[in-house]
């Protein structure tokens, strides 16, 4: 077994995960709970993870909630069921803890759309601007930023700057445009976007609305402006969940990644949730990066503590400053 494991570790660079056979008779839910106790580990999962991973997580949340939870955990090992930049954020906040991710290649199209070397040149062309970056970015972009935001706190943080202050917003042009609209600002936007939130079909959504006239359309602000104009409610992933819990409507068309529907259905089992369809042959809208993680990979990364996040200390410290600023502003605002 030791030789098999060593071979699997050596292949990590190619596959991104430990390719070790898991006994099909294992109760993975029970085994993961056992490993949590043995290793003093905590499992943090994003709302976009598959249902089984959400069900074994110690905390489920959006980017802001996950960052806050990562900051305060007293676990020795953080198992981050999400995408790479999220696990990076946990490591930035917890340099002495082991941070593992089920699949190292669980990336992010939005993060990839903003390479640090190109963004550094862009920033240098606008020296009188402060940089506000969405948390969905690499550690390299965080290190070039003055403050980090999430979709939950972006409006509050942008409004914390004087109106005359010039701002670069990166990397999401759609979220930036939405924040410009609701704050009256004119931030300079980096031309990046999330593949999941850019492929919704307005035609198919309109047809769904006709077929479900009582359904409200709710959307994440990473969606494009034409869709946001149609929406009955716009909010972060957590905001969308809370809205469906407190709103009187019984049916919703949900324009964000489909993973959140699991929590919506658990919180409001009497309500109907319809995933907004993308402009392709699929009937749903899944993030292929988020869905790289599986329950088997969660078990393996906990058991063997691989793949783990390793970070240069100089980069970590530079990236930590704007995250700390975000957490401070969020706490002061009661978020």
C-alpha positions in Angstrom: 0.0 0.0 0.0 2.9 2.4 0.8 4.2 2.0 -2.8 0.7 2.6 -4.2 0.4 5.8 -2.1 3.8 7.1 -3.1 3.0 6.6 -6.7 -0.3 8.4 -6.2 1.5 11.3 -4.5 3.9 11.5 -7.4 1.0 11.7 -9.9 -0.6 14.6 -8.0 0.9 17.2 -10.3 -0.8 15.6 -13.3 -4.2 14.7 -11.8 -4.6 17.2 -8.9 -5.9 14.5 -6.5 -4.8 11.3 -4.9 -5.8 8.5 -7.3 -6.0 5.8 -4.6 -8.7 3.1 -4.8 -11.4 3.5 -2.0 -13.0 0.4 -0.6 -16.6 0.6 -2.0 -17.9 -1.0 1.2 -16.7 1.9 3.4 -19.2 4.2 4.9 -17.5 7.4 3.9 -19.8 9.6 6.1 -18.7 7.6 9.1 -15.0 7.5 8.1 -14.9 11.2 7.5 -16.4 11.9 10.9 -13.9 9.6 12.5 -11.0 11.4 10.7 -12.3 14.8 11.9 -11.9 13.6 15.5 -8.6 11.8 15.0 -6.9 14.7 13.2 -8.8 17.6 14.9 -9.9 18.6 11.4 -12.7 20.8 10.2 -14.5 20.5 6.8 -15.4 23.9 5.2 -17.6 23.6 2.1 -18.9 26.1 -0.4 -22.6 26.2 -1.3 -21.7 25.0 -4.8 -20.4 21.6 -3.7 -22.3 18.5 -4.3 -25.0 17.6 -1.8 -23.0 14.8 -0.1 -20.1 17.1 0.6 -22.4 19.8 2.0 -24.0 17.2 4.3 -20.6 16.2 5.9 -19.3 19.7 6.2 -18.9 21.4 9.6 -19.6 24.7 8.0 -21.3 25.6 4.7 -21.2 29.1 3.3 -20.3 31.7 0.7 -16.9 33.3 0.3 -17.3 35.8 3.1 -18.7 33.2 5.6 -15.9 30.7 4.7 -13.2 33.3 5.1 -14.6 34.3 8.5 -14.9 30.7 9.6 -11.3 29.9 8.4 -10.0 32.9 10.4 -11.5 31.7 13.7 -11.2 27.9 13.6 -9.1 26.2 16.2 -8.7 23.0 14.1 -5.3 21.7 13.3 -6.3 20.8 9.7 -8.7 22.6 7.4 -10.2 20.5 4.7 -11.5 23.0 2.1 -14.2 21.7 -0.2 -14.3 24.4 -2.7 -11.9 25.8 -5.3 -8.2 26.6 -5.1 -8.4 30.3 -4.3 -10.7 29.5 -1.3 -8.2 27.1 0.1 -5.4 29.7 -0.5 -7.4 32.2 1.5 -7.7 29.7 4.4 -3.9 29.2 4.3 -3.3 33.0 4.1 -5.2 33.3 7.4 -3.8 30.2 9.0 -0.1 29.8 8.1 0.6 27.3 10.9 -2.4 25.0 10.1 -2.4 22.3 7.4 -4.9 23.2 4.6 -5.9 20.4 2.2 -8.1 20.5 -0.8 -9.8 17.4 -2.3 -8.7 18.3 -5.8 -5.8 20.7 -6.4 -7.0 21.5 -9.9 -10.4 22.7 -8.8 -9.7 26.2 -10.2 -11.9 29.2 -11.1 -12.5 30.7 -14.5 -12.9 34.1 -12.9 -9.6 33.9 -11.0 -7.9 32.6 -14.2 -9.2 35.7 -16.1 -6.9 38.0 -14.1 -3.2 36.9 -14.3 -1.2 38.8 -11.6 1.6 39.8 -14.1 -0.9 41.5 -16.4 -2.9 43.0 -13.6 0.3 44.5 -12.1 0.9 46.4 -15.4 -2.7 47.6 -15.5 -2.5 48.8 -11.9 0.8 50.7 -12.7 -1.0 52.6 -15.4 -3.4 54.0 -12.8 -1.3 55.0 -9.8 -4.0 57.3 -8.3 -6.5 54.4 -8.0 -7.0 52.1 -5.0 -7.5 48.4 -5.9 -10.7 46.7 -4.6 -10.6 43.0 -5.6 -13.3 40.4 -5.4 -12.2 37.4 -3.3 -12.5 35.1 -6.3 -8.9 35.8 -7.3 -5.5 34.3 -6.8 -3.2 35.2 -3.9 -1.1 37.1 -6.4 -4.0 39.5 -7.1 -4.9 39.8 -3.4 -1.3 40.9 -2.8 -1.7 43.7 -5.4 -5.0 44.8 -3.7 -5.9 47.4 -1.1 -9.0 45.6 0.1 -10.8 42.4 -0.7 -14.6 42.1 -1.1 -17.2 39.4 -1.5 -20.6 39.8 -3.1 -22.0 40.1 0.4 -20.0 43.1 1.5 -18.8 44.7 -1.8 -21.3 47.6 -1.6 -20.5 48.5 2.0 -16.7 48.3 1.4 -16.8 50.4 -1.8 -18.9 53.0 0.0 -16.3 53.2 2.8 -14.1 55.1 0.4 -14.7 58.8 -0.2 -16.7 59.4 -3.4 -13.7 61.2 -5.0 -11.4 58.2 -4.5 -10.7 56.5 -7.8 -11.0 52.7 -7.7 -10.0 49.8 -9.8 -12.4 46.8 -9.3 -11.1 43.4 -10.2 -11.5 40.8 -11.5 -15.3 40.5 -12.1 -16.7 43.1 -14.5 -20.3 42.1 -13.9 -20.2 42.4 -10.1 -18.2 45.6 -10.6 -20.8 47.0 -12.9 -23.6 46.1 -10.5 -21.7 47.8 -7.6 -21.2 50.9 -9.7 -24.9 51.0 -10.3 -26.1 50.6 -6.7 -23.4 53.0 -5.3 -23.3 55.6 -8.1 -19.6 55.1 -8.5 -17.6 54.9 -11.6 -15.0 52.3 -10.8 -12.5 51.2 -13.5 -13.3 47.5 -14.2 -11.0 44.7 -15.1 -12.5 42.6 -17.9 -13.0 39.3 -16.1 -16.0 37.1 -15.6 -17.3 33.8 -14.2 -18.1 31.3 -16.9 -21.0 29.9 -14.8 -22.8 33.2 -14.4 -22.2 34.4 -18.0 -23.9 31.5 -19.9 -27.5 31.9 -18.7 -30.0 32.0 -21.6 -32.4 34.9 -21.4 -34.6 33.2 -23.9 -34.9 30.0 -21.9 -35.4 31.9 -18.6 -38.2 34.0 -20.3 -39.8 30.7 -21.4 -39.5 29.3 -17.8 -41.2 32.4 -16.5 -44.1 31.9 -18.9 -44.4 28.3 -17.8 -44.1 29.2 -14.1 -45.9 32.6 -13.8 -45.8 32.6 -10.0 -42.0 32.0 -9.8 -39.7 34.8 -8.8 -36.4 35.2 -10.6 -33.5 35.6 -8.2 -29.9 36.2 -9.4 -26.3 36.5 -8.2 -24.7 39.9 -9.0 -22.0 38.0 -11.1 -24.7 37.6 -13.7 -24.8 39.9 -16.8 -26.7 43.1 -16.6 -29.6 42.1 -18.9 -30.4 39.2 -16.6 -30.1 41.3 -13.5 -32.6 43.8 -14.9 -35.1 40.9 -15.1 -34.5 39.7 -11.6 -36.9 40.2 -8.7 -34.1 39.9 -6.2 -30.3 40.2 -6.5 -28.0 38.9 -3.8 -24.9 37.0 -2.7 -25.3 33.2 -2.5 -26.2 33.5 1.2 -28.4 36.5 0.4 -30.3 34.4 -2.1 -30.8 31.5 0.4 -32.0 33.9 3.1 -34.4 35.5 0.7 -36.1 32.2 -0.2 -36.4 31.4 3.4 -38.1 34.7 4.4 -40.0 35.6 1.2 -43.7 34.6 0.8 -43.4 33.2 -2.8 -43.5 29.5 -3.2 -41.5 29.2 -6.5 -38.2 30.5 -7.6 -36.0 30.5 -10.7 -32.5 30.5 -9.4 -29.8 32.2 -11.5 -26.6 31.0 -9.9 -24.7 27.7 -9.5 -27.1 24.8 -8.8 -25.3 23.6 -5.7 -27.2 26.2 -3.6 -30.5 24.5 -4.4 -29.7 21.7 -2.0 -29.7 24.2 1.0 -32.7 26.0 -0.4 -34.7 22.7 -0.6 -33.5 21.7 2.9 -34.5 25.1 4.4 -37.9 25.3 2.5 -38.9 21.8 1.5 -42.5 23.0 0.7 -41.2 25.4 -2.0 -40.2 24.8 -5.6 -36.7 25.8 -6.9 -35.9 25.8 -10.6 -32.3 26.2 -11.8 -32.0 28.9 -14.4 -30.9 27.2 -17.7 -27.7 28.1 -19.5 -27.2 28.7 -23.2 -26.1 25.2 -23.9 -27.5 21.7 -24.1 -27.5 21.1 -20.3 -30.7 21.7 -18.3 -28.8 23.0 -15.3 -25.9 25.3 -14.5 -23.0 23.6 -12.7 -19.5 24.8 -12.1 -17.1 22.2 -13.5 -14.4 23.3 -11.1 -16.5 23.0 -8.0 -17.8 19.7 -9.1 -14.3 18.2 -9.4 -14.5 17.6 -5.7 -16.2 14.3 -4.6 -16.9 12.6 -1.3 -14.2 10.1 -2.1 -11.6 12.8 -2.7 -12.6 14.5 0.6 -12.0 11.2 2.5 -8.6 10.6 0.7 -7.3 14.2 1.3 -8.2 13.9 5.0 -6.7 10.5 5.4 -3.4 11.2 3.6 -3.3 15.0 4.2 -2.7 15.6 0.5 -2.9 17.8 -1.7 -2.0 20.6 0.7 -1.6 24.3 0.2 2.0 25.6 0.4 2.6 29.3 0.1 5.5 31.7 0.0 5.5 33.7 3.3 6.2 37.1 1.6 3.2 36.5 -0.7 1.1 35.3 2.1 1.7 38.4 4.2 1.1 40.7 1.3 -2.2 38.9 0.5 -3.3 38.9 4.1 -3.4 42.7 4.5 -6.4 43.3 2.2 -8.2 40.3 3.6 -7.8 41.5 7.1 -9.1 44.9 6.1 -12.2 43.2 4.6 -12.8 41.2 7.7 -12.5 44.3 9.9 -14.9 46.4 7.8 -17.4 43.5 7.6 -17.3 43.0 11.4 -17.8 46.7 12.0 -20.8 46.6 9.7 -22.3 43.6 11.5 -21.8 41.2 8.6 
